[in-house]
Amino acid sequence: MDTPGAHAIDTIDDLRRHLQWAIELEHATIPPYLCALYSLDPARNPEAAQVVGTVLAEEMIHLALAANLLNAVGGSPKLDAPELLPAYPHPLPHGDRSVHVHLVPFGPEALDLFLRIEQPASVDAPPQSDEYRTIGQFYAAIEAGLRTLCDQLGEEQVFSGDPARQIGEFHLRGGGGEVLPVVDLKSASAALAALAEIVEQGEGAARTNVWDGDRDVFHPDRDEVAHYYRFQELLLGRRYQTGDTPQSGPTGKEIAIDFDGVLPMRPNPRTADYPEGSPIRVAQEEFNQTYSLVLYLLEQAFNGDPSQMQDAVGAMFGLRKQALALMKMPTGDGKTTAGPSFEYVPPEQRN
């Protein structure tokens, strides 16, 4: 019986296409994580804000790793494009069509989405290059394609990209760090390490435990918990501790969540819901201008001008102020506030 999505990646163009999909996949996590983070009062929910903030920072690193891989094999990362911001809700790019990415404030609905996105693959799960059930299976297909093409064509033919286009280190509040430059299959020690880093931070090392192989800088008494299990900690209200497994669940200290310390953002905001010129719509349009600028700067950074990465990170910090202002504007229904709509602004319509 054929495995859905099990198409082999067997040409350089196919590999480049899948690495562009990897960029779109990593980016797809960022708007929902930002909405959850912005909705949290960090003074009232410090643990939740720290978890979502560090996962968000690591997703940015994953995006940069995917872009480095694409550059290494002679591709051109594309971020400033409408397909990076489809209308919400939408299916996870090229993945399980039942996983719909939506924009909601922090809470059980957001955590359920995050757990579905970061779902670990079982140890015997086959690689899947499209319509993948888990992110780990998608990256396993990319790794298999990379190895096969190096065997068939030789490393020089596969790694034809300009090393000057590789991004190194950058920093985000609450996280950030080294992004592995990739220039050949030896640096696939770097290439494959980059893929392993993405999967382990999301699913856990070796797919059989809750830890991702790094040390937890916020809780020095334990290793770092992979994304999936960090979100599970928040949903279950308890931390994983040494000795815990996926089967045992978390048995450590309780995590208190104050849901009164979460801004009640209306799900899946859209500018079309408000009249032209109204305060909410104007604020959403300004946010969309800024976010589209971030995508432009990231694309420039990944396409030969790495200095733009600092400007992109700076612009991202400006997003928080705009989003918080929106999340404090009542929608008029007596229950919810507005929020950022993450709608793409074409270059010709930008300020």
N, C-alpha and C positions, 0 to 999 in steps of 0.2 A: 504494500500500500504506500502511495506517495505521501511524503510529509508536506503539508502546506507550507509555502514560503521557503522550501529547501533548495531553490535554484542555486547552483554553484556560481561563484564569482570567478570568471575565467578569462576576462580580458582587462587590460589597463583601464579602458573607458568605463567598464562595469565597476571596477574597484573605485574609480573616482566618483562615479554616480552614487555609490553606496556610502562613501565618506561624506559627500554632500548631504545625504539623507541623515547621517550621524549628526552633522551640525544642526540640521532642522530638528532632529529628535532632542538633542541636548537643549536647544533654545526653547522647545515647546514646554519645558518644565519651568522656565524662568518667570513668565507672567503669573501663573498660578501661585508659585512660591512667593513672588513679590506681594501679591494681594494678601495672602495669609500673613506675611511678615508685617506689612504696613498696618493691617487691622489690629495688631496686638499692641497693647500698652506694655512696653518692656519693664516698667516699674512693677506692674501687677502680675505680669506673666514672664518673669525673667528666663525661666528654663525653656519655655516654648519659643520665645523670641531668639534665644541662643541657638536652639536646635535648628529652627527654620533658617536663621541667618547663616549658620555654618554650612548647611546643606546647599543653600543658594550659592555661596561662595565656591563650593566644590563643583557645582554644576557649571559655573562660569569657567573653572579650570578644565572641566571635561570638554566644554565647547572649544576652548583653545587647543586642547590636545587633539581633538578631531580635526581642527583646522590645520594644525602642524602636520598631521598625517596626510591630509589632502594635498598640502603644499609639497610635502616630501615626494609624493608620487606624480608631481607635475600638474596638479589641478589648481583651480582658482576658487577659494571659498567665497560663497555668495551669502550675504546676510541682509543687504539692503534690497529686499524684494518682497512683494506682496504675499508670496507663499509662506514666508516666515510668520506672518500674522493673519491666518485665516479667521473668519468670523467665529466667535465663541457661542455655544460649545462646538468643538470639532473633535474627530477621532485623533488618537495619538498618531503622528506621522508614520505611515508605512507599517503600522503595527496592528495590534488586536483592535478590530473595528468596534468592539464593545467598550473599549476604554475611551470615554469622552472627556477631553480636557475642558474644564470650565473655570471661571473666575468667581471665587467665593471667599468670604472672610474665614479666618481660622476657626476650626470647629470640626465636629465629626465628619461632615460632608467633605471638607478639604482633606482631612487625614485619610479618609477612605480612598479618595482619588490618588493621593501621594503613595499609598500602599500599593495600589494597582499599578501605578507607573513603575515603582521600584521592586515589584514582585520578583523574588529570586527564582531562577530556573532550577529544576531538579537536576541532580548530578548526571543523569542519563539523558537529559533533554537534548535533541538534535539541534545543530546550527540551523538558523532560519534567516534568510537574507531579505525577506519581505513578509509582510503580514505576520511578523514574529509575535510569539506569545509573551516573551520577556526580552528585556534589553540585553541580558546576558547571551541569549541565543543569537541575537542580531550581531553582536560583536564577535561571537564565536565564528559566524559565517565570514565576517570581514577578515579575521585572523587566518582562517583556512585559505581564503582567497589570496591573501598577501603571501603566505608560505608557498602556495602552489605556483603563483606567478613568478616568485623568485627562483623556484626550482626550474621552471620552464624557460624563463627569459633571461635569468641572471639579475643580480641586484642592481647593476648599473642601469639596465633598461627600465627597471621598476622605479628605482629612486632617482628620477631624472630632475627633481625640483631644485630650485635655487636655495641653498642653505641660508642665505641672507633673509629669506622670508619667514624663518622660524621665530616664534615668540618664546622668550625665556621666562623670567620671573615677573609677576605683578602681584599687587596686594589689594585686597578688599577688606573693609571693616568686618571683623568676625571671622576672617578666613583668608584664603589666598595662599600663594606660595609658588613653588617651582612648577613650571610647565616644561615637560621634557622635550627638548628639540629633537627632531627626527631627521636623519640624513641618509641612513642605510639600514640594512637588516641587522647589522651589529648594533646600531642604535635602535634596531628593533630587538635587541636588548631594549633600546629606547622605544621603538615602535610597538613591540609586543608588551613591554612594561607599561606603555601608555594605555593600551587596551585593557590590560589587567587592572591597572589603577582605577579606570572608569568602572569596571564591573565590580571590583572588590569594594570600592567605596559605596556603591549602590546596594549590592546584594550580600556582602560578607565574603570573607576569604574562603576559597574552596567550596563555596555554595553550601557548606554544611555547618557553619557556626555564625554567631551574630557579630563577630568582630571583623574589622576590615584590614587588620594587620598593622595599623598605625597606633601611636600612643595618643590618648585623649588629653589635649592640652587644658581642657576645662575641668576634667576629673582625673588628676594624675594617678589616682589609685587603681585605674583600670585602663585597658586598651580601648581604642575608639570603636564605637558601635557603628555598623554600616547603616546607610540611609534608611533602608526598609525597617530595620529594628529600632532606629531612633524615632521614627514616626509611630511605630507600635508602642514604644514607651509612653509617648504622649497620649495615645488613644486609650491605653490601659491604665495610665496614671501611676506607673511604677518603673524604676530603672532596672536595666540588666546589671548584674554583678558577676564577678569572676565565678566560673562554674556553671552559669546559666547556659542553656542551649535553646535552639528554636522550639524544641519539644517542651521544655520546662516553662518557657515564657519568662518574663522578667520577675525576679523575686527580691530585688533590692529596695532602696528607699522609695517612698511615695513621691510622686510629682503632683503638686497641686495646680490645677488650672482654674483661673478666675474668669468665667465666661462673661461677667459684667465688665471685664477689662478688655473686651473685643469690640471694635467698632462694627455696627450692623450693616455692612455694605450690601447693597442690592446685588444679587447674583447677575453675572454676565452683563455688566453695564454696556450701553450703546449710546452714541451721540444722537442717533435717530429718535431716541425716546424723549428728547427735550427740544423745545422750539429753538430755532436759530437765534443767536444773540442772547439766550438765557444764560444766567451765571454758571449753571452746571455745564451746559454744552460748551461754553467758552473755555471753562477750566479743563474739560476733557480734551478739547481740541489742542490746548496748550500742552497738555501732557503727551498727547499723541505726536505733536511736533518734536518734543524732547526725545521721546522714545525712538522715533524714526531717525533722529540725529545720532542716537547711540548706535543703531544698526549701521548707519553710514560710516561712523568712526571705526566700528569693529571691522567692517569690510575693508576699509583702508589699511587698518593695522595688520590684517591677515594677508593683504595683497601688496606687500613691499614697503609699508611705512609703519614699522612697529612702534614708533614714537606716538602714534595716534592712540595706542592702548591706554596711556595715561589720561588722555582727554576723554576717552570713552568711559573710563571708570569715574572720572570727575563728573561727567554728565549724568551717570547713573545715580550718584549721590544727590544731584538736583531733583531727580524723579521723586524721592521720598517726600520732600516738602510739598510738591504738587499733588501727590497722591493723598497725603494726610489732609490737605485742605479740602479735597474732594470728599473724603470719607467723613468729613464733619459737616457736609452740606445735606440737610434733609431733602429727601426726594418728594415729600408731600403726601406719602401714604401713611404717615404717623408711626411707621416702624423702622424704615430703612434709611440709609444715607446713600449718597452717590459714590462712585468709585471710578478708577481709571478703566478705559475701555480697550486699550491696546489695539487701536485701529491704525493700519498702515497709511501713511501720508506720502503720496508720490512726490518725487523730487521737485517737480514743477509747481507743486502746491505748498512747498515749505517756505517758512519765513526767511 
